[in-house]
Amino acid sequence: MEWNSFSKEEFKTTISKCNDLSISGLDKISWKILKQVINNDLYLIFIINIVNACINLGYWPSYFKMLILFIIPKPNKILYDSPKSFFSIMLLNTLGKLIEKIIGERMQFHSISNNFIYPNQLRGLKQYSTLNTNSFLTHLI
């Protein structure tokens, strides 16, 4: 299957769903700032060209892979000798997160539209809500 180039609409639709109040990533770029950058078509075209080149070359730059990991102890634990006694928070680069969201949405769309996903796989997929699950179960019964 051929991979089509990304469009401006994909970027604008995906970033509109991101919360402005989320903490900025490792690159110190907040969603609010990235939304302003994406609204400028010249900058957006540069970003799209970078992403399309990464896809065509099969290369994901290490810049998008860098992260900071914070380990925070959970309160009221008797012992802290187990990983379950801690919260972990990862901060990735905001632009990398946006690109991963766009790729994920596209892959999910193609997987569903081409029937690559088993019909009983309902968790975490778009348009497979509880109502759809209930309809599916009712159909089985």
C-alpha positions in Angstrom: 0.0 0.0 0.0 1.3 3.4 -0.9 1.9 5.9 1.9 0.5 9.3 0.9 2.2 12.6 1.9 0.8 14.3 4.9 -1.6 17.2 4.5 -2.1 20.5 6.3 -5.5 19.4 7.4 -4.2 16.3 9.2 -1.8 18.4 11.2 -4.4 21.1 12.0 -7.1 18.6 12.9 -4.7 16.6 15.2 -3.2 19.6 17.0 -6.6 21.1 17.6 -7.4 18.2 19.9 -4.3 18.8 22.0 -4.7 20.5 25.4 -3.0 23.9 25.7 -2.6 23.3 29.5 -0.4 20.2 29.1 3.1 20.6 30.3 5.7 21.4 27.6 7.9 18.7 26.3 11.6 18.2 26.5 12.0 20.8 23.8 10.2 23.4 26.0 7.6 24.0 23.2 4.1 24.0 24.6 1.0 22.9 22.6 -0.1 26.5 22.5 3.1 27.7 20.8 3.1 24.8 18.4 -0.5 25.6 17.5 0.6 29.1 16.6 3.5 27.8 14.5 1.2 25.3 12.7 -1.3 28.1 11.8 1.5 29.7 9.7 1.3 27.8 6.4 5.0 28.5 5.6 6.2 26.8 8.8 3.6 24.1 8.5 4.9 23.2 5.0 8.5 23.0 6.4 7.3 20.6 9.1 5.3 18.5 6.7 8.3 18.2 4.4 10.5 17.0 7.3 7.9 14.4 8.3 7.4 13.2 4.7 11.2 12.9 4.3 11.4 10.9 7.5 8.7 8.5 6.3 10.2 8.2 2.8 13.7 7.5 4.1 12.5 5.2 6.9 14.4 7.3 9.4 13.2 8.7 12.7 15.6 11.4 14.0 17.0 10.9 17.5 15.7 14.4 18.3 12.2 13.0 18.4 13.3 10.1 20.6 14.9 12.1 23.4 13.0 12.2 26.7 13.2 13.1 30.3 11.9 10.6 32.8 10.7 11.7 36.3 10.2 9.0 39.0 7.9 10.1 41.8 7.2 8.0 44.9 3.5 7.2 45.5 2.3 8.5 48.8 1.5 6.3 51.8 3.5 3.3 50.7 5.2 1.2 53.4 8.0 0.0 51.3 9.5 1.5 48.1 11.2 -1.6 46.9 8.8 -2.3 44.0 8.3 -0.4 40.7 4.6 -0.3 41.5 5.4 2.1 44.4 6.4 4.9 41.9 4.8 7.1 39.3 6.8 7.6 36.1 6.3 10.7 34.0 8.0 10.9 30.6 8.4 14.2 28.7 9.0 13.8 25.0 9.5 16.5 22.4 6.2 18.1 21.6 6.7 18.1 17.8 7.6 14.4 17.9 4.5 13.7 19.9 2.4 15.5 17.3 3.9 13.6 14.5 3.4 10.3 16.3 -0.3 11.2 16.9 -0.8 11.9 13.2 0.9 8.7 12.1 -1.1 6.8 14.7 -4.4 8.2 13.5 -3.6 7.5 9.9 -2.5 3.9 10.6 -5.7 3.3 12.7 -7.9 4.7 9.9 -6.2 2.4 7.3 -6.3 -0.6 9.6 -10.1 -0.2 10.2 -11.0 0.8 6.7 -9.1 -2.2 5.2 -10.5 -4.7 7.8 -7.0 -5.5 9.3 -8.4 -5.4 12.8 -10.3 -8.4 14.2 -14.0 -7.3 14.8 -13.8 -8.1 18.5 -10.8 -5.7 19.0 -12.8 -2.7 20.3 -10.6 -1.2 23.1 -8.8 2.1 22.3 -10.0 2.4 18.8 -11.9 5.4 17.4 -15.6 4.9 16.7 -15.6 1.8 18.7 -17.3 3.2 21.8 -19.3 1.4 24.5 -22.4 1.9 22.3 -20.7 0.1 19.4 -19.5 -2.6 21.8 -23.1 -3.1 23.1 -24.4 -3.3 19.5 -21.7 -5.9 18.6 -22.5 -7.9 21.7 -26.3 -7.7 21.0 -25.6 -8.9 17.5 -23.7 -11.9 18.8 -26.5 -12.8 21.2 
